[in-house]
Amino acid sequence: MKTMEEKQELDRIITMDTILFFDMDGTLIDTDYANFLSYKKAIHSVTNNGLELTYNSLNRFNRSFLKIALPNLTQVDYENIIQKKEEYYKDFLSETKLNQEIANVLLKYSNTNKTVLVTNCRKDRALMTLNHFGLTEKFDEIFYRQISDNNARINKFTNAIIKLGIPPKLIVAYEFEEIEIACAKEAGIEIINPLIV
C-alpha cells in the first residue's frame, strides 16, 4: 500500500498533460501461466507426443521457447500450435491475474488523463483479457502487436508516439520487461514505472 507521500509524489509526476502508456502482458496483467497452459494444450492437440512441459515462472513460454522445447517441429505443426494456442487462451483466462498496483494507477487517472495501451499482444487476445477485467473502456487508445514488412517487430512505443503525434516528454510509461523498457527509452520516454517497486 502506498504512503501518503508516495501518492502525492505520483500526483506531482502525473500532471493533467501527462499521457499514460501501459503494457499489458506482465505489467498490467500477469498472463504468463494462462499463456503457458494455452501452449501446453495446443502442443498436445497438434503433436500428440506426450511431452510433459513444466511451468517456469521466470521465463514466459513463447514462440522461441516452443522451438527449443520441440526442435524437430515442422513449420506446419509450428504454425498450427500457434493458431491453437490463440484459440485455447480463452479456456485459461481465469488463470490471469490483475496487477492491482498498476490497475490502481490506470483507474485513478483514466478519467483525467489520456490512457493508452501499448502491447505486443494480438488484438483478439488483448481485448479478451482486458474485457475479462473490465478494463477495455479505461483506455482512450489501444495499440496492438505490429510487424514490419520484413517481419521485424516494430518498437511499440515509437509506433504509438508517431501515430498519436505526441512528444515523448509528456509520456509516463508502465512496462516491466527489460527489453521493452529499453525500447521505451529509445523512443524518448524518460519516466518509466514511477514509484513502482
Phi and psi in degrees as a GROMACS rama.xvg file:
@    title "Ramachandran Plot"
@    xaxis  label "Phi"
@    yaxis  label "Psi"
@TYPE xy
-79.3779  143.226  LYS-2
-77.8145  165.863  THR-3
-60.3251  -39.2307  MET-4
-63.5232  -41.2568  GLU-5
-64.7794  -40.0025  GLU-6
-64.725  -40.9712  LYS-7
-66.6915  -38.1009  GLN-8
-64.2806  -41.1384  GLU-9
-63.3467  -40.1738  LEU-10
-65.8241  -28.8759  ASP-11
-72.5413  -38.0768  ARG-12
-73.332  -44.3251  ILE-13
-95.5183  99.4545  ILE-14
-94.5764  -179.756  THR-15
-62.0716  -26.7109  MET-16
-84.6938  -11.6668  ASP-17
-69.0201  137.507  THR-18
-108.383  128.363  ILE-19
-100.368  124.25  LEU-20
-104.068  130.822  PHE-21
-123.544  133.991  PHE-22
-85.8141  155.273  ASP-23
-97.8154  -70.7508  MET-24
-62.9763  116.513  ASP-25
86.683  -8.86  GLY-26
-116.08  -72.8993  THR-27
-74.0568  -39.2796  LEU-28
-135.403  132.405  ILE-29
-84.8241  107.89  ASP-30
-110.125  4.62698  THR-31
-58.9252  -46.4071  ASP-32
-69.1572  -42.4214  TYR-33
-60.8431  -40.4063  ALA-34
-62.3341  -45.7416  ASN-35
-60.727  -47.5265  PHE-36
-62.6525  -35.6074  LEU-37
-64.4397  -45.3291  SER-38
-62.56  -44.6777  TYR-39
-59.1756  -46.5354  LYS-40
-65.0503  -40.6425  LYS-41
-65.0014  -42.342  ALA-42
-61.5392  -45.5623  ILE-43
-64.757  -38.7711  HIS-44
-65.2758  -40.6964  SER-45
-85.5315  -42.702  VAL-46
-97.3767  -28.6839  THR-47
53.9407  32.5682  ASN-48
-94.9266  -3.5379  ASN-49
72.3162  10.4198  GLY-50
-60.9117  128.076  LEU-51
-100.011  109.137  GLU-52
-89.6508  144.668  LEU-53
-114.09  133.714  THR-54
-70.2165  134.44  TYR-55
-124.222  109.597  ASN-56
-68.0669  -12.9517  SER-57
-85.2848  -19.47  LEU-58
-130.266  123.524  ASN-59
-71.8134  127.924  ARG-60
-73.5997  120.914  PHE-61
-137.451  -169.717  ASN-62
-60.6758  -36.1601  ARG-63
-65.3193  -43.4189  SER-64
-66.9961  -32.7341  PHE-65
-58.9395  -44.4306  LEU-66
-67.1575  -31.2635  LYS-67
-73.6281  -43.9014  ILE-68
-66.9994  -34.0677  ALA-69
-129.623  74.1354  LEU-70
-64.757  -22.5396  PRO-71
-96.8312  15.8877  ASN-72
-66.7793  133.577  LEU-73
-73.8268  159.369  THR-74
-60.8844  -38.3185  GLN-75
-63.5726  -46.9817  VAL-76
-64.713  -39.9887  ASP-77
-56.7952  -50.1011  TYR-78
-65.6375  -36.9363  GLU-79
-65.1504  -39.4015  ASN-80
-63.3084  -44.5578  ILE-81
-59.5579  -45.2497  ILE-82
-63.7214  -46.8878  GLN-83
-64.2592  -37.8964  LYS-84
-57.8409  -43.6626  LYS-85
-63.4471  -40.0806  GLU-86
-66.0669  -41.441  GLU-87
-78.5893  -15.4127  TYR-88
-53.5736  -40.2334  TYR-89
-60.1834  -27.8954  LYS-90
-67.304  -17.9053  ASP-91
-119.455  17.0439  PHE-92
-57.0323  -32.9237  LEU-93
-65.2877  -14.325  SER-94
-89.7904  -1.19889  GLU-95
-83.7161  153.775  THR-96
-133.958  132.402  LYS-97
-76.0537  133.281  LEU-98
-83.8228  99.0548  ASN-99
-60.4603  -35.8109  GLN-100
-63.3357  -43.972  GLU-101
-72.0183  -40.1445  ILE-102
-60.5002  -37.2488  ALA-103
-62.8517  -38.0801  ASN-104
-63.5883  -47.2999  VAL-105
-58.4388  -49.1242  LEU-106
-64.2968  -38.642  LEU-107
-66.3782  -42.3543  LYS-108
-101.072  -4.9532  TYR-109
-67.4488  -20.8549  SER-110
-88.3154  -16.416  ASN-111
-116.941  -19.9513  THR-112
-126.617  159.278  ASN-113
-73.873  127.177  LYS-114
-118.153  135.586  THR-115
-132.687  127.884  VAL-116
-88.8629  126.82  LEU-117
-125.08  101.903  VAL-118
-131.711  154.083  THR-119
-93.1556  7.98935  ASN-120
-78.6447  150.524  CYS-121
-71.3503  152.319  ARG-122
-54.6412  -50.8176  LYS-123
-58.9847  -46.339  ASP-124
-69.7914  -37.7862  ARG-125
-61.6506  -48.6995  ALA-126
-65.3082  -39.8646  LEU-127
-59.6269  -43.8475  MET-128
-69.8958  -45.713  THR-129
-61.752  -43.5753  LEU-130
-62.303  -36.1696  ASN-131
-57.0309  -34.1431  HIS-132
-102.766  4.50981  PHE-133
67.1203  33.9435  GLY-134
-107.783  -9.46724  LEU-135
-54.4531  -45.1387  THR-136
-73.5033  -6.91135  GLU-137
-81.1417  -8.06683  LYS-138
-106.49  134.703  PHE-139
-77.8692  -32.8142  ASP-140
-141.68  147.403  GLU-141
-132.623  126.345  ILE-142
-113.836  122.984  PHE-143
-99.011  -179.676  TYR-144
-51.0073  130.448  ARG-145
-123.078  135.371  GLN-146
-121.433  136.577  ILE-147
-76.8631  172.673  SER-148
-59.3716  -30.1038  ASP-149
-95.5594  21.7877  ASN-150
69.4698  15.527  ASN-151
-89.4868  147.54  ALA-152
-70.1244  144.493  ARG-153
-99.4298  141.031  ILE-154
-60.8635  112.002  ASN-155
-63.1999  -31.4133  LYS-156
-72.5834  -46.7201  PHE-157
-59.6964  -43.4978  THR-158
-57.0252  -49.1411  ASN-159
-65.7912  -41.7347  ALA-160
-61.0207  -45.6958  ILE-161
-65.0103  -46.8978  ILE-162
-66.7523  -33.1669  LYS-163
-85.046  -18.4403  LEU-164
64.2711  44.3135  GLY-165
-119.882  150.102  ILE-166
-77.3258  137.23  PRO-167
-57.8963  -25.9337  PRO-168
-66.3717  -15.9478  LYS-169
-88.4107  -3.18476  LEU-170
-99.7393  137.941  ILE-171
-115.29  125.75  VAL-172
-112.49  142.53  ALA-173
-114.724  111.829  TYR-174
-153.546  129.498  GLU-175
-104.815  -16.2605  PHE-176
-81.1623  125.522  GLU-177
-55.3241  -43.7179  GLU-178
-61.7538  -40.6013  ILE-179
-74.6186  -30.7197  GLU-180
-62.1416  -41.5453  ILE-181
-61.8982  -38.0433  ALA-182
-65.8391  -38.9302  CYS-183
-62.699  -44.2727  ALA-184
-64.1062  -41.1908  LYS-185
-60.9086  -32.6041  GLU-186
-78.6128  -4.80906  ALA-187
98.334  5.65714  GLY-188
-79.8727  125.323  ILE-189
-100.234  -31.4224  GLU-190
-102.071  111.451  ILE-191
-129.058  126.547  ILE-192
55.5835  50.5235  ASN-193
-63.4184  132.665  PRO-194
57.1802  28.6251  LEU-195
-110.946  122.623  ILE-196
